[in-house]
C-alpha cells in the first residue's frame, strides 16, 4: 500500500515515442503509486477519447488512426487516484496510413504545344 499522500505516476506504455502508426493501434496506459481507484483520461490532440475509472492499474484504447490525418499527433494521459491526486504523461506519434488519401490533379487539355482556338 502506498504511503498516505503519495502521488500516482502515469505512463503511456505503447506506442513508443516517435513511432509511426497506422490502422487500428492499441494505446496502452498504466498507473502506479497513489491510492486506488484510478481514473484514466486519454486525449488525442486535446480531444478526450477515453475516460475510464476503477481499481485496475492499466487501461487500453483501440485508436482508429484512419480517422486522423497523416502527420504528428499528441497523446496525453491524465491519471487521477482515489485521493484526488493526479499525474500525466504525453507522447507524440506519427500517423502514416498512406494509401492515396491525397488529392491528385491532372491537366489533360490542352495538350502540350498545341494551340486552342
C-alpha positions in Angstrom: 0.0 0.0 0.0 1.4 3.4 -0.9 2.2 5.9 1.8 -0.6 8.4 2.6 -0.3 11.4 0.4 1.9 9.6 -2.2 1.3 10.9 -5.7 0.4 8.5 -8.5 2.6 8.0 -11.7 1.1 7.8 -15.2 2.7 6.2 -18.2 1.8 5.6 -21.9 3.4 2.2 -22.4 2.5 1.8 -26.1 3.0 3.0 -28.8 6.6 4.3 -28.2 7.5 8.0 -28.5 8.1 8.9 -32.2 6.7 5.7 -33.6 4.8 5.7 -36.9 1.4 4.0 -36.5 -1.4 3.1 -38.9 -4.7 1.3 -39.0 -6.1 0.4 -35.6 -3.4 0.9 -32.9 -3.6 0.0 -29.2 -2.7 2.8 -26.8 -1.7 1.1 -23.6 -1.6 3.1 -20.3 -0.6 2.4 -16.7 -0.8 3.9 -13.3 1.2 3.2 -10.1 1.5 4.7 -6.7 -1.1 6.9 -5.2 -4.2 5.2 -3.9 -6.8 3.1 -5.8 -9.2 3.6 -7.7 -7.7 5.3 -10.8 -9.4 7.3 -13.5 -7.6 7.3 -16.8 -8.3 10.1 -19.2 -6.7 9.9 -22.7 -6.7 12.8 -25.1 -5.6 12.8 -28.7 -4.7 16.3 -30.0 -6.6 17.7 -27.0 -9.9 15.8 -27.5 -10.9 13.3 -24.9 -11.2 9.8 -26.4 -11.3 7.7 -23.3 -12.3 8.3 -19.7 -12.3 5.1 -17.6 -12.2 4.5 -13.8 -11.9 1.6 -11.5 -9.4 -0.5 -9.5 -7.3 -1.5 -12.5 -3.8 -0.1 -12.8 -3.8 -0.4 -16.6 -6.1 0.7 -19.4 -6.1 0.5 -23.2 -7.7 2.2 -26.1 -8.1 0.9 -29.7 -7.2 4.0 -31.8 -8.5 4.0 -35.3 -5.8 6.2 -36.9 -7.7 6.3 -40.2 -9.9 9.0 -38.7 -6.9 11.3 -38.3 -4.8 13.0 -40.9 -1.3 11.8 -41.6 1.3 13.6 -39.5 2.3 14.0 -35.9 -0.3 13.7 -33.2 -0.1 14.1 -29.4 -1.3 11.5 -26.9 -1.9 13.0 -23.5 -2.8 10.8 -20.4 -4.0 12.1 -17.1 -4.4 9.7 -14.2 -6.3 10.7 -11.0 -6.1 8.4 -8.0 -8.7 7.7 -5.3 -7.3 10.6 -3.2 -7.8 13.1 -6.0 -4.1 13.4 -6.8 -3.1 13.3 -10.4 -0.2 12.7 -12.8 0.2 13.0 -16.5 2.2 11.7 -19.4 2.5 12.9 -23.0 3.7 11.2 -26.2 4.0 12.2 -29.8 3.5 9.7 -32.6 3.2 9.9 -36.4 0.1 8.6 -38.2 1.2 7.3 -41.6 -1.7 5.5 -43.2 -0.5 6.2 -46.8 -2.7 4.7 -49.5 -3.6 7.6 -51.6 -5.8 9.7 -49.3 -4.5 12.8 -51.0 -5.9 14.8 -54.0 -4.4 14.2 -57.4 -4.9 16.7 -60.2 -4.0 16.1 -63.9 -4.2 18.6 -66.7 -5.5 16.8 -69.8 -6.3 19.6 -72.1 -4.9 21.5 -74.0 -2.1 19.2 -75.0 1.4 20.4 -74.7 2.5 22.5 -77.7 -1.0 22.6 -79.1 -2.9 25.7 -79.7 -6.5 26.2 -78.7 -8.8 28.3 -80.9 
